[in-house]
Amino acid sequence: LHDALPISISKGSWDSEIDYALIENGFVGILVDTNVNANPTLRISNTMIRNQSHVGLMGQTAHIVGQNLLVSNCGTATVVMQYGGHYDYSHCTFANYWRYETRKYPSVIITNYYDYQGTLYLYPMQASITDCIIYGSRADGELLIDLDDRVDASATVTHSIVRGGEWDEDPMFVNPQGGDFHLQEGSPAVGIGYSYPN
């Protein structure tokens, strides 16, 4: 799909599925809004989202289950989990080597609050990232977890390579600037990662 408008999964939707898709060259690839029941708002697998000028995959109080995703090269972030929600990503690569301007934000952003005109809104958050790679060109790190613990909020990153701090280990992509995120022989991403509980 090639379009400037996002695929929008709006409030009230559930059990939406995307499988084996290529979503590229837009502003936001997929926007998933408020979850209304226990079912996932979106299940997404075996999909590439790339070259979005803002965000690849954005969830807002959503419930997203993602497996085997490559989300790469986005102007602000590859994946945003904001205003709380429930997120479960496994076997994914979130790699950001955006080259058109300097990025201010990490590749993956996890937050559970919203400040509107001085009023702070807090939302429960459960985020899990397992067996993933979060990497990119931002030397300050590629993961931001900013949770207000006055509501039930947790984010865990396990068995994953994350750029920044103690988890920083180059996954050895073949040619990340050229969009080839295959792993070179000897990559530490094969069978090894780090755990970060929060």
N, C-alpha and C positions, 0 to 999 in steps of 0.2 A: 504494500500500500504506500502510495506517495501522495502526501497531502499536508497542507499547513495546519488543518484542524485535527484535533486529537480524536482517536476512538474514545467515545465517552460512554461509560457505564454508569448511569445515573442512580440517584437515591431511589430505593425501592426495587432495584434489580437484585437478583441472586441466581446462583448456579450458572453464570455466564462462563463460557469456555473459549479459550484461544489455544490452538495447537498447530505447530508447524507453520508459523507465519513469519514474514519479513516485513517489518514496519520501519520506514526510514524517511529522512529528509523532511521533517515537519518542525513544529514548535514544541508540542508535547505529543509523545507517541500514543500513550494510553492514559486517560484520566478516569480513576475509579472513585466514585463518591460513596456516601454513607451506607453502611451495612444495616439491614433492618431485621435480620433474624440470625439463627445459628449457622446457616449455610454460608459458604464463601460467596462473596460478591463476584469474584473472578478466580477461576483456575486457569493458569497459563503455563504452557510447557513447550519445550522444543522450539523456542521462538527467539529471533534476533530483533532487537530494537536498536537502531543506530542513527547517528547524525541528526539528532533533534537539537534545535537551537536553544531550548530551555531544559526540559526534563524528558527522560525516556519513559519511565513508568511512575505515575504519581497516584498514591492512595491517600484519601482524605476520610478518616474515620471508617475505613473500608476493611474488608476481610479478603485478603489475597493469599492464595497458595500458588507459589511459583517453583517450577522445577526445570532444570536444564535450560536456563536462559542465558543469552549473551546480550547485555545491555551496554552499549559503548558509545563513546564520543558525543557527549551532550554538553551544551553551553553552560548550564548551571550544575546539574547533577544527573547521574544515570537513574537513580531510584530515590524517591522521596516517600517516606511514611510519615504523614503529618496529621495533627488533630486526633491522635490516638488511633485505635483500631486493632486488628489482629492480622499479623503478617507471618508467613512461614515460607522462607526461601531455602531451597536446597539444591546443591550441584549447579550453582549459577556463577557466572563471571560478570562482575560489574567493573568495567575497565574504562577509564576516562582519560583520553589523550587529546582532548579538544584543542585544536590548533589555531582557531581564528581570533581568539583573544584570551587574556589571562583569566582563569577561573578564580572566583573568590571563595567558592564553597567546595566541600568534599564531594566525592562521587556518590556516597550514600548518606542520607540525612534521615534521622529518626527523632521525631518530637511528639509531644502529647498535649500541647497547649496552643492557644491562640489568643493574642492580645488585640482587642478591638477597641479603639478609642479609650484606652486606659482600663478597660474591663478585661480581666484574665479569665478565659474559659479553659477548663481542664477536662481531659478525656482519658479514660482507661486505655492502656496500651499493652499489648503483648506482641513482641517481635522476636522472631527466631531466625537466625541465619546460620546454616549448617553446611559444611563441605563446600564453601564458596571461595572465590577470589574477589577481593575488593582492592583494586590497584589503579594507578594512574600517574599522571605527570605532576601532581600537586605535592610538593615536598613537605608541606605542613600536615599531610595525612589525608586519607580518603574516606574516613568514617567519622560522622558526628552523631553522637547519642546525647540528646538534651531532653531529659525527662523530669517533670515536676512530680515528686513522690507524694504529694498530698492526695493523689488518687492512685489506684492500683496500676502500677506501670513497671514493666520490665522489658529488657532487651538483652538477648544473649547471642553471642557469636561464637560458634564452636567449630573446631577442625577447619579453620579458614585462614587464609593468608590475607592480611590487611596492611595496607601501607600506612605507616605512622606509628611512632612509639615502638614498643617491644615486639610488635607483630610484623614489622617491616622486613620482608624477605622477597626479593625480586622473583616473580613467578616464571620469568624467562619466556615471555611471549616471543614468537618468531619475528613479527614485525608489527608492533602495536600502532605505530604512527601510520602505517599503511593498512591497518584494519585486519591483520592476520593474528588472531589470538590463539592459534595452536601453541602448544607447549613444546619447547625445545627439549632434547634429550638431557636428562639430569635436572629437570625442573623440580624445585622443592614442593611444587603444588601437587605432585603425584604422591599421594599417600601420607602427606605431612601437612599440618596446619597448626594454628594456635587457638586457644580458648580465651574468650573475654566475657565473663559474667558481669551483669550490671543489675 
